[in-house]
Amino acid sequence: MLQVLKYIVKNLSDFSVQDYKESFSYMTSLRKEKVIKYKSEDSKRCTLAGEFLARQLLSDASGKVKGSFIITADKNGKLLCENQPDLYFNISHSNGMVAAVISDEEVGIDLEVIRPYSLALAKKICNEKELLYIFGHLPDETEFTQNPSKETLRRFFEIWTAKEAYLKCIGTGFSSLSKLKSLSLDFPRTKITTEEYVIHIIKSSNISSVFI
């Protein structure tokens, strides 16, 4: 059984045409149909790249070949490996970046590339207490869209990724992010922050009543 958390982050440009073809060839018929129906080529590449990374992690952890895994989705859309039930994985992508994580327990990962966003979206994701954490006060539209500081954006995506990673971990689907309680950000979890992106990884053992 896998004893440590492992994740991979890559840019879509890191994948070759052959990588995409290989990933597609391993998919179930239902997964293939989903990819084919996507109108956006970017959505197709993200889905194929995400599954490519997941299979790589599953292979590394189990010693089995990448094509041997049967990856499907439950009723809420959370991906799982039918023939490797002792391993759990999750995938995320944002603006040309793709991440995957594997664990020996339920796990959720969320990746967001750092970029400006509208205050309207911030209010959909953050409650009032979280907006105060981000800005130090309740902001107006111009403060969020006109030359926001790197620290302001980092704090925003720190909250966003933690909430989505939590929801992806519990696998019940997305609800209103702003209704989740403010994050104390002191609970055990994995956070990766670079100049380009923020990632949160949350395992089932990390889950705290702070989210309820």
Legacy VTK file of the C-alpha trace (Angstrom):
# vtk DataFile Version 3.0
C-alpha trace
ASCII
DATASET POLYDATA
POINTS 212 float
0.000 0.000 0.000
1.200 3.511 -0.772
2.542 5.161 2.364
3.311 8.655 1.149
1.451 11.274 -0.830
2.764 11.820 -4.349
1.781 14.381 -6.941
2.868 15.573 -10.386
2.459 19.004 -12.004
3.023 19.563 -15.714
2.310 22.034 -18.485
0.221 20.840 -21.423
3.196 21.671 -23.635
5.131 18.893 -21.862
2.890 16.243 -23.452
3.530 14.839 -26.902
0.937 13.811 -29.476
1.889 10.226 -28.690
1.184 10.808 -24.972
-2.339 11.977 -25.805
-2.923 9.026 -28.139
-1.668 6.592 -25.509
-3.916 8.065 -22.846
-6.954 7.876 -25.137
-6.222 4.254 -26.054
-6.338 3.194 -22.386
-9.669 4.864 -21.644
-12.970 3.056 -21.240
-15.526 3.573 -24.003
-17.486 5.993 -21.808
-14.377 8.065 -21.086
-13.529 8.115 -24.781
-17.029 9.322 -25.652
-16.678 12.142 -23.128
-13.416 13.296 -24.693
-14.810 13.126 -28.220
-17.835 15.241 -27.249
-15.708 18.111 -25.947
-15.880 21.028 -28.378
-12.759 22.625 -26.955
-9.430 21.099 -27.946
-7.991 22.438 -24.695
-10.586 20.500 -22.695
-9.705 17.336 -24.602
-5.988 17.807 -23.943
-6.542 18.542 -20.251
-8.643 15.400 -19.783
-6.162 13.206 -21.629
-3.168 14.737 -19.856
-4.808 14.361 -16.452
-5.522 10.688 -17.001
-2.007 10.195 -18.362
-0.546 11.543 -15.097
-2.979 9.534 -12.967
-1.990 6.315 -14.733
1.676 7.173 -14.301
1.163 7.591 -10.541
-0.914 4.414 -10.291
1.771 2.507 -12.174
4.567 3.866 -9.977
2.655 2.973 -6.808
1.484 -0.509 -7.804
4.152 -1.710 -10.222
1.514 -2.472 -12.852
1.573 -1.187 -16.434
-0.324 2.027 -17.157
-2.802 0.401 -19.522
-4.001 -2.123 -16.959
-6.052 0.316 -14.876
-9.800 0.709 -15.352
-10.561 4.359 -14.629
-14.225 5.278 -14.268
-16.291 7.891 -12.427
-18.844 7.590 -9.629
-22.321 9.161 -9.691
-20.874 12.544 -8.656
-18.218 12.472 -11.346
-15.272 11.661 -9.095
-12.716 9.490 -10.874
-11.668 6.159 -9.390
-9.732 3.055 -10.355
-12.039 0.050 -10.325
-9.309 -2.594 -10.250
-6.994 -0.850 -7.769
-9.358 0.087 -4.911
-6.575 0.576 -2.353
-5.240 3.607 -4.242
-7.014 6.938 -4.630
-6.214 9.718 -7.071
-7.471 13.096 -8.176
-6.786 15.467 -11.072
-6.930 19.231 -11.576
-6.099 21.628 -14.388
-5.991 25.383 -14.914
-4.853 27.582 -17.778
-2.616 25.036 -19.443
-1.332 23.414 -16.240
-2.311 19.891 -15.129
-1.798 18.195 -11.754
-2.520 14.737 -10.383
-2.152 13.240 -6.923
-2.278 9.717 -5.486
-2.733 8.508 -1.926
-3.706 5.514 0.193
-6.851 7.384 1.278
-9.471 9.598 -0.364
-7.764 12.686 -1.712
-8.584 15.913 -3.527
-6.294 18.270 -5.419
-6.940 21.710 -6.855
-4.571 23.734 -9.010
-5.163 27.350 -9.982
-2.859 29.484 -12.086
-2.471 32.874 -10.411
-4.194 35.607 -12.448
-6.534 38.589 -11.858
-10.215 37.883 -11.300
-13.365 39.912 -10.888
-14.746 40.795 -7.492
-18.027 39.141 -8.505
-16.272 35.794 -8.799
-14.351 36.381 -5.590
-17.655 36.853 -3.765
-18.953 33.566 -5.178
-15.943 31.779 -3.727
-15.162 33.730 -0.562
-17.312 34.801 2.347
-16.899 38.160 4.065
-14.341 36.918 6.573
-12.214 35.515 3.770
-12.392 38.764 1.785
-11.095 40.538 4.881
-8.242 38.027 5.029
-7.395 38.704 1.385
-7.602 42.509 1.376
-7.543 43.598 5.012
-10.910 45.274 4.354
-13.974 44.731 2.171
-12.842 45.612 -1.367
-14.444 47.355 -4.291
-14.201 46.167 -7.893
-11.194 48.285 -8.843
-9.032 46.891 -6.058
-9.397 43.385 -7.411
-9.000 44.045 -11.120
-6.575 46.985 -11.288
-3.022 46.027 -10.359
-3.822 43.683 -7.459
-0.753 42.806 -5.415
0.793 39.362 -5.710
0.000 38.750 -2.044
-3.671 39.594 -2.609
-3.914 37.153 -5.495
-1.972 34.479 -3.609
-4.356 34.686 -0.651
-7.379 34.500 -2.946
-6.148 31.376 -4.698
-5.020 29.877 -1.406
-8.635 29.969 -0.214
-10.098 28.888 -3.550
-7.831 25.862 -3.971
-8.276 24.714 -0.366
-12.068 24.776 -0.701
-12.144 22.976 -4.033
-9.601 20.373 -2.895
-11.830 19.675 0.116
-14.952 19.261 -2.020
-13.083 17.035 -4.458
-11.804 14.927 -1.578
-15.246 14.253 -0.103
-16.581 13.661 -3.619
-20.080 15.031 -3.151
-19.942 17.544 -5.984
-19.544 21.299 -5.882
-21.809 23.487 -3.799
-21.562 27.208 -3.140
-17.958 27.771 -2.138
-18.798 30.922 -0.202
-21.035 28.897 2.127
-18.097 26.870 3.360
-16.782 28.344 6.573
-13.707 30.520 6.529
-10.506 28.514 6.477
-8.311 28.773 9.530
-5.520 27.476 7.236
-3.862 25.827 10.244
-5.207 22.324 9.631
-2.880 19.634 8.196
-2.794 19.786 4.403
-0.347 20.087 1.541
0.029 23.515 -0.062
2.330 24.278 -2.984
2.794 27.917 -3.980
4.961 29.163 -6.840
5.106 32.416 -8.765
2.808 30.811 -11.329
0.242 28.739 -9.418
-1.204 27.593 -6.082
-2.071 23.972 -5.274
-3.883 22.449 -2.317
-4.018 18.732 -1.577
-6.401 17.462 1.097
-6.720 13.855 2.263
-9.700 12.440 4.122
-7.637 12.349 7.330
-7.098 16.126 7.010
-10.768 17.003 6.934
-11.836 19.268 9.760
-15.196 20.563 10.969
-13.958 24.007 9.910
-15.590 23.274 6.530
-18.999 22.190 7.808
LINES 1 213
212 0 1 2 3 4 5 6 7 8 9 10 11 12 13 14 15 16 17 18 19 20 21 22 23 24 25 26 27 28 29 30 31 32 33 34 35 36 37 38 39 40 41 42 43 44 45 46 47 48 49 50 51 52 53 54 55 56 57 58 59 60 61 62 63 64 65 66 67 68 69 70 71 72 73 74 75 76 77 78 79 80 81 82 83 84 85 86 87 88 89 90 91 92 93 94 95 96 97 98 99 100 101 102 103 104 105 106 107 108 109 110 111 112 113 114 115 116 117 118 119 120 121 122 123 124 125 126 127 128 129 130 131 132 133 134 135 136 137 138 139 140 141 142 143 144 145 146 147 148 149 150 151 152 153 154 155 156 157 158 159 160 161 162 163 164 165 166 167 168 169 170 171 172 173 174 175 176 177 178 179 180 181 182 183 184 185 186 187 188 189 190 191 192 193 194 195 196 197 198 199 200 201 202 203 204 205 206 207 208 209 210 211
